[in-house]
């Protein structure tokens, strides 16, 4: 496909992901054999020419999770890697169809097993995210257990077993990243629910198999319950189906009138009017 690896993150939008992975490795307290010989490494593959986070495939090696996986399977420490696709839900931007096509080729590979999946809900809410609001937000989820909660800058983080909830000011984050965003997006908040999967399970899913399974339907029901408790509403089902159909069958990405406009208003409206869809979720 003419793609190449690079370890140079300067002038790329992947810096935040790199910082998070580095922090996780530094917090690892497990005693590991020859640990200094296997420092965490990160590389990127640019899937398209535009400078957007969604146009990068991030490849991560030598993290605590990957060490534990290698130990479980009795393989060399550096056998496994973690591949991250980020920035796929950006309603204020037009994402690259070229990047999406190349991404779908990787996601269809049987050898790439699913570790985590983020599902996002966007709302307009002028209420600022402050430290005083953390406890009331956490109390919304008392029926789900007793999560660990923390406030950082313009974000709330809640950690459950097998699930992470993040609520943050998407508009302010875009401004901090010096993105061009209209003033009408002020008050844009995002709720992200991360579903995580047992990487040590023998018969675990790749992405395509997962979204076609009943496990995915159960996962969406759990995500919907979280959104209801947070008084956020529901995710955009048409947009979710548009994303999934586009990954399974690239012909749903665009047509002659909307070339290179995945995620555009025009392409989504065209998809909603289609009589045939390759993939459906029985909501």
FENQUI-V684346 format. One record per helix or strand. SS is the DSSP state (H for helix, E for strand). FROM is the first residue (numbers start at 1). LEN is the number of residues. If there is no record, write none. Layout:
<<SS:FROM:LEN> <SS:FROM:LEN>>
This chain:
<<E:5:2> <H:15:12> <H:35:3> <E:41:6> <H:53:3> <E:56:6> <H:64:9> <E:81:5> <E:95:1> <H:97:11> <E:113:1> <E:116:9> <H:131:9> <H:142:3> <E:148:5> <E:155:6> <E:163:7> <H:170:7> <H:183:3> <E:188:9> <E:206:1> <H:207:5> <H:214:16> <H:237:12> <H:250:3> <H:256:3> <E:262:1> <H:265:8>>
